[in-house]
Amino acid sequence: MEQSKDLITTTDGPATPETKFKQKKSWKNRVKKRYIILALLVLVGALGAKSLLGTKQAADIPVKMGNVTTRDIEETLLVEGPVSGSETAEVTSVLNNKILQINVKEGDYVTKGQVLAVLDSTDIQNEISLAQQKLELSKLTTDETVRQQQTNYDNAVSTMNDAKRVLDQNKSLLEAGAISEDEFILAKQTYEKAVIAVNGFDAVNGKVVPTESQKKSISLDRNTIALKQKDIEKTLIKSPINGTVTRVNARLGRYAADTENKAAMFVIEDLVNLNVKVRVGEQQIGKIKLGQQVIISSNILGKKTLSGVVESIAPSGEDKDATGTKKVIPLTIKITEKSDVLIPGVTAKSKIIIASKKGTKAVPSEAVHADLEGNNHYVYKVSEDNTIKKVPVQINLQDVFYTEILSDDLKEGDKVVLSSGEEVLQEGSKVREDQQSTDVSSQETKEGETIAE
């Protein structure tokens, strides 16, 4: 029996070698079929489980979620630019004379009209002296001419009067027949010539006056002197404003135009009233209004901030850079809060407060979608059964992370979809919260702002 212990069945008769072989082969085939069937069952089960799992995953789209909240929203625009005095004067000279005296140094406070420097006026004084001599000569010449003309005028008037008496006498004699017609005509012609001679003089009420050319010559000489005297005044370089001397580029002994780097002789700035010069992109300029409040910060101030207002908006735009592809509009922000630390020339950040609202309904900005035209906005609200509903909303103020919404279909605490990866959401889609997503609240900063382009 030891030889047949591997057989499943035995025969009544003695087992031949052939019978033993067939019996052993049949048993192996049956075992093989059982293993194949078992493997197929395992495979089918695995595929079925995978299919069921895949169906569940397809139904539950992983998304990031946020909540409808009631919060304060402040819409701002962040810009930066250099600090400058509210009034700046670059003092130059129209005269390129030698500098004889410099009366101020950088840091000095000066008042309007104060003399900053004195230029050499020697040449101008000499020109004035020559012009005055010329004027005196013109006046003497004119006076002498007028005196001579007065004598000639008086003689001409006397000659005219004599001719008039002769003419009157000859008229009577002609009427009496005592003289001929020719004699009367000759007397008349003599009188007429005398009248013409008198009228040839520039006289008023019997007094000869200078001619127009003589008066013009004297006037020109006087104007020359006046202009040269103004040039004397120009040798006194004065401050046009009240302020602090921030640059002295003039050097004693040099000529007025020979300054450091060909810059202005002096720069005077009003350091009491400071401004920030900034530029705003054309996409944001429509939100900027005169008088809007501004919060100013700078590295030089540390953690301190200063208050300001939008003081002016340029009436036209300019190129942002050399490419000319973008336009910007210059603004002036007036710093209304005094500071002993802030100085012109440093860079300051200005946060313009466009609008703010307290206790308004808002959602994370990532939850707000728009149609193709960008006119209609909506959010996906997550229902209790995790299906989503497309809810139309009106949007208003926005900060970096949140957008104010107007909708009666959303209340505080409602969940909304923030994002869904590559999946396309539809009305009625079932979603599940992606636990690996980052809560938007963790990304919040103390103050959110839009950075101007």
C-alpha positions in Angstrom: 0.0 0.0 0.0 2.9 2.3 0.3 3.1 2.5 -3.4 -0.5 3.7 -3.7 -0.7 6.3 -0.9 -0.8 9.2 -3.4 -3.8 7.8 -5.3 -7.3 9.2 -4.6 -9.1 6.0 -5.5 -8.2 2.3 -5.6 -9.3 -0.5 -7.8 -10.7 -3.9 -6.7 -8.2 -5.7 -8.8 -4.5 -5.3 -8.7 -3.3 -1.9 -10.0 -1.2 -2.0 -13.0 1.5 0.6 -13.8 -0.7 2.2 -16.5 -3.7 2.4 -14.2 -1.6 4.1 -11.5 -0.4 6.7 -14.0 -3.9 7.7 -15.2 -5.2 7.9 -11.7 -2.4 10.2 -10.6 -2.8 12.5 -13.7 -6.6 12.9 -13.1 -6.0 14.0 -9.5 -3.5 16.6 -10.6 -5.9 18.1 -13.2 -8.6 18.5 -10.6 -6.3 20.3 -8.2 -5.1 22.6 -11.0 -8.7 23.6 -11.9 -9.5 24.4 -8.3 -6.5 26.8 -8.1 -7.5 28.5 -11.4 -11.1 29.0 -10.2 -9.8 30.4 -6.9 -7.5 32.8 -8.7 -10.3 34.0 -10.9 -12.5 34.6 -7.9 -9.8 36.7 -6.2 -9.3 38.7 -9.4 -13.0 39.3 -9.9 -13.3 40.4 -6.3 -10.4 42.8 -6.6 -11.7 44.3 -9.8 -15.2 44.7 -8.3 -13.8 46.4 -5.2 -11.7 48.7 -7.4 -14.7 49.6 -9.5 -16.9 50.3 -6.5 -14.1 52.5 -5.0 -13.6 54.3 -8.3 -17.3 55.1 -8.6 -17.3 56.5 -5.1 -14.3 58.7 -5.8 -15.8 59.9 -9.1 -18.9 60.9 -7.2 -17.2 62.7 -4.4 -15.0 65.4 -5.9 -12.2 66.6 -3.5 -12.4 70.3 -3.0 -11.2 73.0 -0.8 -13.9 74.7 1.2 -14.4 77.9 3.0 -17.2 79.6 5.0 -19.5 82.6 4.5 -18.5 85.0 7.3 -19.5 88.4 8.7 -16.4 90.5 8.8 -14.9 94.0 8.3 -13.5 94.6 4.8 -11.1 97.3 3.8 -10.3 97.7 0.1 -6.9 99.4 -0.3 -4.3 100.1 -2.9 -0.6 99.9 -2.1 1.8 102.2 -3.9 5.3 103.4 -3.2 7.4 106.4 -4.2 9.9 109.0 -3.0 9.2 111.4 -0.2 9.7 115.0 -1.1 9.1 118.4 0.4 5.6 119.8 -0.4 7.5 122.7 -2.1 10.9 122.4 -3.7 13.0 125.2 -5.3 16.1 124.6 -7.4 17.9 127.9 -7.2 19.9 128.9 -10.3 21.2 132.2 -11.7 20.6 133.8 -15.1 24.0 135.5 -14.8 27.1 133.4 -15.1 29.2 135.7 -12.9 31.9 134.7 -10.3 30.6 133.7 -6.9 32.0 136.1 -4.3 30.1 135.0 -1.2 28.0 132.0 0.0 25.9 132.7 3.0 24.3 129.3 3.8 25.2 125.7 4.3 23.2 122.4 4.0 20.7 122.1 6.8 20.2 125.8 7.3 16.6 127.0 7.4 16.0 130.1 5.2 13.1 132.4 4.6 11.7 133.7 1.3 13.9 136.5 -0.1 17.0 135.6 2.1 20.3 136.1 0.2 22.0 132.7 -0.3 25.0 133.9 -2.3 26.5 137.1 -3.9 27.9 137.3 -7.5 30.5 139.7 -8.8 28.8 142.8 -10.1 31.8 144.8 -11.2 31.1 144.6 -15.0 27.5 145.4 -14.5 28.4 148.5 -12.4 30.7 149.7 -15.2 28.0 149.2 -17.8 25.6 151.2 -15.6 28.2 154.0 -15.3 28.6 154.1 -19.1 24.9 154.1 -19.6 24.4 156.9 -17.2 27.1 159.0 -18.9 25.4 158.4 -22.2 22.1 159.4 -20.7 23.6 162.7 -19.4 25.1 163.4 -22.7 21.8 162.8 -24.5 20.0 165.1 -22.1 22.6 167.9 -22.5 22.6 167.6 -26.2 18.8 167.7 -26.2 18.6 170.7 -23.9 21.1 172.6 -26.0 19.2 171.8 -29.2 15.9 172.8 -27.6 17.4 176.1 -26.5 18.6 176.8 -30.0 15.4 175.8 -31.5 13.5 178.0 -29.1 15.5 181.0 -30.4 14.8 180.0 -33.9 11.1 179.5 -33.1 10.8 182.9 -31.5 12.4 184.5 -34.6 10.1 182.6 -36.9 7.0 183.8 -34.9 8.3 187.3 -35.1 8.8 187.1 -38.8 5.3 185.6 -39.2 3.8 188.4 -37.2 5.6 191.0 -39.3 4.5 189.3 -42.5 0.9 189.3 -41.2 0.9 193.1 -40.6 2.4 193.7 -44.0 -0.3 191.5 -45.6 -3.1 193.3 -43.8 -1.7 196.7 -44.8 -1.4 195.6 -48.5 -4.9 194.3 -48.5 -6.2 197.8 -47.5 -3.9 199.4 -50.1 -5.1 197.1 -52.8 -8.7 197.9 -52.0 -7.7 201.7 -52.2 -5.9 201.1 -55.5 -2.6 202.2 -54.0 -0.7 199.0 -54.9 -0.9 196.5 -57.7 -2.3 192.9 -57.5 1.2 191.5 -57.9 2.4 193.4 -54.8 -0.5 192.0 -52.7 0.2 188.4 -53.9 3.9 188.7 -53.0 2.9 189.9 -49.4 0.5 187.0 -49.1 3.2 184.5 -50.2 5.7 185.9 -47.7 3.2 185.4 -44.9 2.3 181.9 -45.9 6.0 180.9 -45.9 6.4 182.4 -42.4 3.5 180.3 -41.1 5.0 177.1 -42.6 8.3 178.0 -40.8 6.6 178.4 -37.5 4.6 175.1 -37.8 7.9 173.3 -38.5 8.9 173.6 -34.9 7.8 171.1 -32.1 6.3 173.7 -29.8 3.5 173.7 -27.2 2.0 177.0 -26.1 5.0 178.8 -27.5 7.6 176.5 -25.9 9.8 174.3 -28.1 9.9 170.6 -26.8 12.3 167.8 -27.7 11.6 165.9 -30.8 10.2 162.3 -30.7 13.6 160.9 -31.7 15.3 162.9 -29.0 12.8 161.7 -26.4 13.2 158.1 -27.6 17.0 158.2 -27.4 16.7 159.5 -23.8 14.1 156.8 -23.0 16.4 154.0 -24.3 19.3 155.2 -22.2 17.1 155.2 -19.1 15.8 151.7 -19.9 19.3 150.4 -20.3 20.2 151.7 -16.9 17.1 150.2 -15.3 17.9 146.8 -16.9 21.5 146.9 -15.6 20.2 147.8 -12.2 18.0 144.7 -12.3 21.1 142.7 -13.2 22.7 144.1 -10.0 19.7 142.7 -8.1 20.2 139.4 -9.9 23.8 139.1 -8.4 22.0 138.6 -5.1 20.9 134.9 -5.2 17.8 134.7 -3.0 15.6 131.9 -1.8 12.2 131.9 -3.4 10.5 129.9 -0.6 10.7 129.2 3.1 12.5 126.0 3.7 15.6 124.1 4.5 18.8 124.1 2.3 19.1 120.5 1.3 21.8 120.9 -1.4 24.6 123.4 -1.9 26.2 122.8 -5.3 27.8 126.3 -5.7 31.5 126.8 -4.9 33.1 130.0 -3.8 35.3 131.5 -6.6 33.6 129.5 -9.3 31.2 131.0 -11.8 27.5 130.5 -11.1 27.0 127.9 -13.8 30.1 125.9 -12.8 28.3 123.8 -10.1 28.7 120.2 -9.0 27.4 117.9 -11.8 25.9 121.0 -13.5 23.1 121.0 -10.9 21.3 123.9 -9.4 23.3 126.2 -7.1 21.0 125.5 -4.2 18.1 123.2 -3.5 15.5 124.5 -0.9 12.8 122.2 0.3 9.8 122.6 2.7 10.6 119.8 5.2 7.8 120.7 7.5 5.1 119.7 5.0 6.1 116.5 3.2 4.5 114.7 0.2 4.9 111.3 -1.4 5.0 111.1 -5.2 3.5 107.9 -6.5 2.1 106.5 -9.8 -1.1 104.4 -10.2 -1.9 102.1 -13.1 -4.8 103.0 -15.4 -6.7 99.9 -14.2 -6.9 101.3 -10.6 -7.0 105.1 -11.2 -10.8 105.0 -11.4 -11.0 104.1 -7.7 -8.8 107.0 -6.6 -10.5 110.1 -5.3 -9.2 113.4 -3.8 -9.2 113.4 -0.1 -9.0 109.6 0.4 -7.2 108.6 3.6 -3.7 107.1 3.3 -1.4 105.3 5.7 2.3 105.9 5.1 5.1 103.6 6.2 8.8 103.6 5.5 11.9 101.7 6.7 13.2 104.9 8.3 10.0 105.1 10.4 10.4 101.5 11.8 7.0 100.3 13.0 5.5 103.8 13.1 3.1 104.9 10.4 1.9 108.4 9.4 -1.4 109.7 8.2 -2.0 111.3 4.8 -4.5 112.2 2.1 -4.6 112.1 -1.7 -3.9 115.7 -2.5 -3.8 115.8 -6.3 -4.3 113.5 -9.3 -2.5 114.4 -12.6 -4.9 115.3 -15.4 -3.0 113.0 -17.9 -1.1 109.8 -17.8 2.5 108.9 -18.8 4.5 105.9 -19.8 5.4 103.5 -17.0 8.7 102.7 -18.6 10.7 103.0 -21.8 8.6 100.4 -23.6 5.5 102.5 -23.5 3.2 99.5 -23.2 1.7 100.6 -19.9 0.4 103.9 -18.7 0.4 105.3 -15.2 -1.1 108.4 -13.6 1.0 110.5 -11.1 -0.5 111.2 -7.7 0.6 113.5 -4.8 -0.1 112.2 -1.3 0.1 114.9 1.4 1.5 113.7 4.7 -0.8 115.3 7.3 1.1 114.0 10.4 4.3 115.7 11.4 7.5 113.6 11.8 11.0 114.5 12.9 12.3 111.2 11.4 11.0 111.1 7.8 13.1 113.0 5.4 12.9 113.7 1.6 14.5 111.3 -0.8 13.6 108.1 1.1 11.1 105.6 -0.3 7.7 105.4 1.4 4.8 102.9 1.0 1.4 104.5 0.9 -1.7 102.4 1.5 -4.7 104.3 0.0 -8.0 103.3 1.7 -10.4 103.1 -1.2 -13.4 102.0 0.8 -14.2 100.1 4.0 -17.3 98.4 5.6 -17.8 96.8 8.9 -19.8 93.7 9.6 -20.5 92.8 6.1 -21.2 89.3 4.6 -18.1 88.0 2.7 -16.6 84.8 1.3 -13.0 84.0 0.4 -12.2 85.6 -2.9 -11.2 82.2 -4.3 -14.8 81.1 -4.0 -16.1 83.7 -6.4 -16.5 82.8 -10.1 -17.6 84.9 -13.1 -19.2 84.1 -16.5 -17.3 84.5 -19.7 -18.3 88.1 -20.0 -17.3 88.8 -16.4 -20.6 90.5 -15.7 -22.3 87.9 -13.6 -20.7 86.3 -10.5 -21.6 83.2 -8.5 -20.4 80.8 -5.8 -20.8 77.0 -5.3 -22.7 76.4 -2.0 -22.2 73.0 -0.3 -25.4 71.5 0.9 -25.8 69.2 4.0 -25.6 66.1 1.7 -22.4 67.5 0.2 -24.0 68.3 -3.2 -23.3 71.8 -4.6 -25.6 74.5 -5.7 -24.7 77.4 -8.0 -25.7 80.6 -6.2 -25.6 84.0 -8.0 -24.1 86.8 -6.0 -23.3 90.5 -6.4 -19.8 91.5 -5.4 -18.7 94.8 -3.8 -15.6 95.5 -1.8 -12.6 93.2 -2.0 -9.4 92.9 0.0 -6.6 90.5 -0.6 -8.5 87.4 0.7 -12.1 88.2 1.0 -14.9 89.6 -1.2 -18.1 91.2 0.0 -21.2 89.5 -1.4 -24.9 90.3 -1.7 -27.1 87.3 -1.7 -30.2 86.2 0.2 -29.4 82.5 -0.5 -26.2 82.6 1.6 -25.9 83.0 5.3 -23.1 83.1 7.8 -21.6 79.7 8.3 -22.6 78.2 4.9 -19.8 76.3 3.3 -18.7 77.3 -0.2 -16.3 75.6 -2.6 -12.9 77.3 -3.0 -11.3 75.1 -5.6 -11.6 71.6 -7.0 -8.2 70.9 -8.6 -8.7 69.8 -12.2 -12.3 68.8 -11.8 -15.1 70.8 -13.4 -17.9 71.5 -11.0 -21.6 71.3 -12.0 -24.9 71.9 -10.3 -25.6 68.9 -8.2 -22.0 67.5 -8.1 -21.2 65.7 -4.9 -18.0 66.9 -3.2 -15.9 66.1 -0.2 -13.5 68.4 1.6 -9.8 68.0 0.8 -8.3 67.6 4.3 -4.9 68.6 2.9 -6.1 72.0 1.8 -4.9 75.1 3.6 -7.5 77.1 5.4 -7.7 80.6 3.8 -7.7 82.1 7.3 -4.2 80.9 7.8 -3.1 82.9 4.8 -4.6 86.2 6.1 -2.4 89.1 6.9 -3.4 91.8 9.4 -4.1 94.1 6.5 -4.7 93.2 2.9 -4.1 95.4 -0.1 -3.9 95.4 -3.8 -0.5 96.3 -5.1 -0.6 98.9 -7.9 0.9 97.9 -11.2 
